[in-house]
Amino acid sequence: MKIALLGYGKMGKTIEKIALQRGHEIILKVDKDDLNYNLSKVDVAIDFSVPTAAFNNIKNCIENNIPVISGTTGWLEKYDEIVGLCNQKKGAFIYASNFSLGVNIFFELNKNLAKMMQNLDQYNISLEEIHHTKKLDAPSGTAITLAEDIIKNTSKQSWTLEKTANKNEIPIVAKRIPDVPGTHTVSYKSNVDSIEIKHTAHSREGFALGAVVAAEWLVNKIGVYTMKDVLNLN
């Protein structure tokens, strides 16, 4: 595949490394807010840019009939607009808060655990996420996905970053520590015991591999998909 990298920070560089290892070609690298780039020879675009650039990057790809995947968080207030445009233009798009293959399996474990715990009111639910100090948003998109999936499967109604949560809220603790690629823990605690599930990323390469696998999968397809489709978890 001929790949455009929209965003060429640490993740972009890691994706480049993995893509080259898998026999693909990087023919375009776009950094920051540049929109004056040519997509005419591109097979698929991978967006790991910044929240202020992601929407325009994705829109530009769809309008130019380029399949695009995005792992940028912080722009999702415009997600429905992108979905509408993608359907209108018969484009191809995947957004994931986390492309790691292991994290997407973790998402499914989280949903199933929430379903099992939904009637056990003696357990208090909480989330913790730890990332490197250069991560711009908090909580992470992955933590928000975990929280939203718990909300869909329990009586919880929202999540909060506040230290004190009411009974309808899921408290999320967001920590920023140098050189931590990403750790997410979901905890259910009662007076008598605790249940935890945890995913620990050891490097960015897991995220990069998942992004390249998703890009490979998306080429020649039409529609809006998720990593559940890529991994056949539906």
N, C-alpha and C positions, 0 to 999 in steps of 0.2 A: 504493500500500500504506500501511496504518497501522502504523508501526514503533514498537516499544519499544526504547529504548537502555538496556541494563543495564550500567552503567559510563559515566560522563560525564566522563572525563578528556580528555587531548589527542586520543586516538584517537576517543573518543565524539563529540567536537565536530567532528572532521574527517569522520567518517561522517555526522553530521547535515548538514553542508554539502553533501556529495556526494549524499546521499539527496534533499535538497530540490531540488538542481539536476536530478535525474532525475524530478522530479514526485511524489515521495512525501511523506508527512506523518509527522512525529514527534509521537506523542500521549502518550508516556510517557518520562521520563528518570529513571533510578534511579542514585543515587550510593552508593558504599561498600556497607555491609552491610544496607541496608534491604530487608526482605522483605515489608513491608506495602504492596504495590502491587497495583493492579487490572489484570488482563490481559484483561478481558472484551471490550474493543473493539479488541484488537490483532490484526493479521494475521500478523505475524512479529516475532520478537525477535532482537536482535543483542547478544551478550554480549562486551564488552571490559572486564571488571571487574578484580578482583584474585583471586589463587588461593584466598583464604579464602572468597570470595563466589561464585565461578563454579559450583561443584557445585550449590549450593542454587538459584541462578538458573536453571540448565539444568533441574534436576529440577522446579522450580516450573512452568516453561513446559510441559514434557512432560505433567505431571499435569493441566494446564489446556488441553491439546490445542492449544498454540501452537507452530508450527514455530520452531526456534531454531538459530542458528548461534553458535559461540563461537570466538574467537581468543585467549582467555586461556590462558596456559601456567602450569605449576606445580601443577596439580590432577589430573594424568592417572593417578595411582594409583587413581582412582575412575572412570576412563573406561569400563571394562567394566560397571560397575554402571549407568551411564547408558545404555549400549547395550542392556542387558537390560531396563531400564525402558522405553526407547523402543520396543523390539520388543513388549513386553507391552501397552503402551498404544496401539500403532499410531500412534506419533508420528513426527515428522520432525526430524532433527538432522544438522548438519554441524559437525565440529571440524576446524580447520586450524591448524597451528603458524604459518602465514603465508598470508594471503588474497591477497597480491599476485599478479596474473595472471602477471607476469614471473617471480616466484620459483617458481611452480608449473611453469612451463616449465623453469626451472633445475633443479628436482627431477628432471624426466625426463632432462635432459642428464646430470645426476650419475649416475643409475642406468645409463644407457647407457655412459658413460665407465668406470664401475666394471666393467661386464661385459667391456669391451674390455681392461681393465688387469689382470684377475683372475689371469692366469698369468704376469705380468711381475714377478717377485719382486725385480728390481733397483730398483724404484721404491718409495720411502717415501711413504706417504700422510699428509697432515696437513690440518687445517681451521683457519681463522681466522674469527672473527666480531667485528665492531665495532659497538657500539650507544651510544646516549646514556647519560649517567651516571645517569639516573633509572630505567633498566631494572632490575627487581628480581631477575630470575633470571639465572644463568649456568651453563652456556652457554645460548644462546637456544634456544627450541623449534625454530627453523629449523635451527640447527646440529645439534641432536640428530636431526632428521629426515634431514638429509644424511648424518650418520654412520651411522644405522640402515640407510639404503638402501645404503650402501657395504658394511656388514657382511653384508647379505642377498646381496650379489653378489660377494663376495670371501672370502678365508680369514680376514679380520679377525673378532675375536670380541667386541670391546667398544671403547668410547671412554674417554678419560680427560682430565681437566684438569691432571694432573700434568705437569711439564716433561719428565720422563723416562718414556717409554712403552716397553713391551716389544713384541716383534715382532707380537703378536696384538692390539695396541691401536692405535686411531687417536687421536693427540694433538689436542686442541682448545685453541686459544689464544683466550681471551675478553678483549676490550679494551673499556673504557668511556671514551668521549671525548665531551665536550659537543656537543650538537646534531648527532649522527650518527644518521640514521633507521635505518640497517642496511646493513652490508656483509658479504658472506659469500664466502669464497674456499676452494676445494678444490684442493689441490696434490699432484702426483705428481712426486717429485724423485729423479733417479738421479745417478750420477757424471758422466754425459755430457750430460744435458739435463733440462728441467723442463716439465711440462704443467700449466696452471692453467685453471680456469674460475671466473668471478667474477660475482656479482650485486651491484650497487650501487643502493640506493634513494636517490632524490634528495629525496623528501618522504614524508610519511605518506599522501598522497593515493592512491598506488598500492595501499596496504593497504586503505584505506577503500573505494575503487572495487570492489576484489575482494570485499569483505565485502557490499556492497550488491548486486552482481551475484549472489553466492551466495544472498542472501536472496530476491531476485526469483525465482531458479531453484527454490528449495525450497518455495515456497508451493504448496499443493494436492498435495504429494507425501507418501508414507508411507515411512519407512525411515531408515537411517543411511547417510549418503553422505560423500564426500570432494570436494575440489576437482578431482580427476581426473574425477569424474562431471560436475561443473559445466562443465568445459572440454572434455568429450568426449575425454579423453586415454586412456581405457581401451582 
